[in-house]
Amino acid sequence: MSKHIRLLDPGIETSYEIKTGFSPDNLVTIFPGDCLELLNGIPDETAGLVVTSPPYNIGKPYEKKLDLDIYLEQQDKVIAECVRVLSRTGSICWQVGNYVNNGEIIPLDILLYDCFKKHGLKMRNRIVWHFEHGLHCSRRFSGRYEVIIWFTKTDNYTFNLDPVRVPQKYPGKKHFKGPRAGEYSCNPLGKNPGDKWTIPNVKHNHIEKTVHPCQFPVELIERLVLSMTAPGDLVVDPFIGVGSTAVASLRHNRRAAGAEVLEEYLEIAHERIKKAMAGTLRTRPMYKPVYAPRGNLKLTQNPTKREDGR
């Protein structure tokens, strides 16, 4: 017998069972197939948030490298369906990096911008996700960021800043003079995290690492879910991979739906989602400080002198 929970808002009773076919009453839907088939079964203006990291067309195991025009055409079809299922107060967040062709990098967010604008969406932020680890390049500077482009359907969109505030740099700072002299000069709940987020990417020593080569860190999605949705909202990820979006959504009392074509990733997604429901899935905590070497650890490379001898 499946367990049941009651979402805080809007009070719809749902099942813990992971469904393969979409229904508005599902807590979580993981569709084993093409994302367009999943999206076609979701009613208009149903999702509070669409968030995903689509294939970058760089030849990863889960994608076939295509001519760039064909890739953008495919993305446009998915984006059109995502706009259709998005609520009037909802948001779309598309997390992308660079397409690399013979050593030349092409920023995908720039290429995809027109796909969203032609549907009347408005960009609210271009969020830079910074991380410290990745491919080491020898003929250009190593890439250490990707971007999240955030669009909304209308000017009346959901945005909750308080749940995602970060610690103030100077929490005890007070006004020096004027009518508020002596009072704290910054918000006691924390500051706006801004549009540059430093969150570790999921590499080999990350607590969340699976076999997926380009896995979302859960805390990245948690920040989007908490700021752009309300409890009970539906979060859709067309390319859900190993289920990180569903994990982040369920942890904060949202519903989730996504699609994946690879059986291996589907199995991992199911396992992670079930652990998240049971409260046993280990993830990196939100806002945990990024590790910095201390103590007796030494630099691996000595600084070199400048040409002027300094």
WOMOFEN-V67388 format. One record per helix or strand. SS is the DSSP state (helix for helix, strand for strand). FROM is the first residue (numbers start at 1). LEN is the number of residues. Records with the same first field share a line. If there is no record, write none. Layout:
BEGIN
SS=FROM-LEN / FROM-LEN
END
This chain:
BEGIN
strand=4-3 / 13-3 / 18-2 / 28-5 / 47-6 / 86-11 / 98-4 / 104-4 / 122-9 / 145-8 / 166-1 / 174-1 / 184-1 / 191-1 / 196-3 / 234-4 / 255-6
helix=35-6 / 68-18 / 108-10 / 162-3 / 218-11 / 244-8 / 263-16
END
